[in-house]
Amino acid sequence: MNTYLSNADQLIQQKKFAAAHTVLDSAVRTLGFEPLLVNSMVNNVLKNHFMHRDFRIFYLRNEADNGKSSTGDKTSATAPIAVRHPDWMLKNLLEQNPQSAWSYKLWGDFYRLQLAENPSLKILAEEKHAELQEKIAANYLRAAQLGYNGAEVNSWLGAYYQARSQVKLARQYYLLNLAANADDPAAFCDMAEIYLAEKQYSQAYNYAVKTLQSASELSVKRRYKATRLAALSLYHLGEEARFMDYITECIQLSPDIQDAYIDLLAYYEEKNDAANSRRALRQMLLNNPYEDKGYKSLERFSVKRNEYPFGEKLLEELMLRFEHYDEAMGNIYRFRGNLMFHQGYADEAKKLWDLSRRYFSRCLPEDHPMLKQIGDVSRESSLK
């Protein structure tokens, strides 16, 4: 068995994923449905496929030759391999070996792939999203109970429990990663988020800075998150100048992410600084006219401060710039309708909401929850 696994590992290192699958498949046919062999095979499929059909059939190829042999002879190129139903492989394996922790982890990965391809629910219905979350959690938890201790699973479970306000459980899984790797920027960042939620702002700031100072190279996403956590910690510690430094750096890192702008808007609101609020709102929506939370900030600002002319003018500017983007136009008309509604022009608001639905129907499935939220008067009236 070790020879098969070693050969497959070498091929994977060379990015010859189809060849590795052939080796592992041969091993299973020769040695039987052994957990280590089957799990290695499924792991290769889930991590290294280049395409799939509805998560039923996955395709592997040898990236090293990318469809061509080193000599240029197309006849000797390795054809892609189709692997059917890796989830069925795991199901059959667990029926025979119910204590296989890695199998449960991989089954969680299988569901996580489906979630990763539809992170914003634009395609995935909200109910399906929640169902996948629970399937991932069930499999990852079972893997952990059986002794699996991997950074990826611990981080996911930590975030899962944190999102459900179960901070103690979240901390438990995050600390497992710190115990395994004392210089893990992901674990530092996770702990910063936990301490911020617990209002332990000095600890949150320290872990955020540890993330930023880590020797490991940080992705832009993680650097953004750590910088934002540091900024929020400083804000709550009353260090306003340093908060501004960090939140400005955060915006510069990823101008198209709305979260840091919204933090900045909360600060300006506290300071009663309408001029800077207007500038931040405009910058945020020009950089990202697609997410509704930015428009909700504009709506709140316009209603609370009676800044309807500003809100309407900004939405008109966005309309001119993004007239060819259905999702942006759907949001623009939706929130133009909201502003009309708040000013007492219900009939005009309904016309704008109808236009919003028309734009969203071009890019969303007909049963998408977003379509039901447009013109929800009970929700909109709560801002008055």
Secondary structure, 3 states (H helix, E strand, C coil): CHHHHHHHHHHHHCCEHHHHHHHHHHHHHHHCCCHHHHHHHHHHHHHHCCEEECCCEEEECECCCCCCCCCCCHHHCCCCEEEECHHHHHHHHHHHCCCCHHHHHHHHHHHHHHHHCCCCCCCCCHHHHHHHHHHHHHHHHHHHHCCCCCHHHHHHHHHHHHHCCCHHHHHHHHHHHHHHCCCCHHHHHHHHHHHHHCCCHHHHHHHHHHHHHCCCCCCHHHHHHHHHHHHHHHHHCCCHHHHHHHHHHHHHHCCCCCHHHHHHHHHHHHCCCHHHHHHHHHHHHHHCCCCHHHHHHHHHHHHHCCCHHHHHHHHHHHHHHCCCCHHHHHHHHHHHHHHHHHCCCHHHHHHHHHHHHHHHCCCCCCCCHHHHHCCCHHHHHCCC
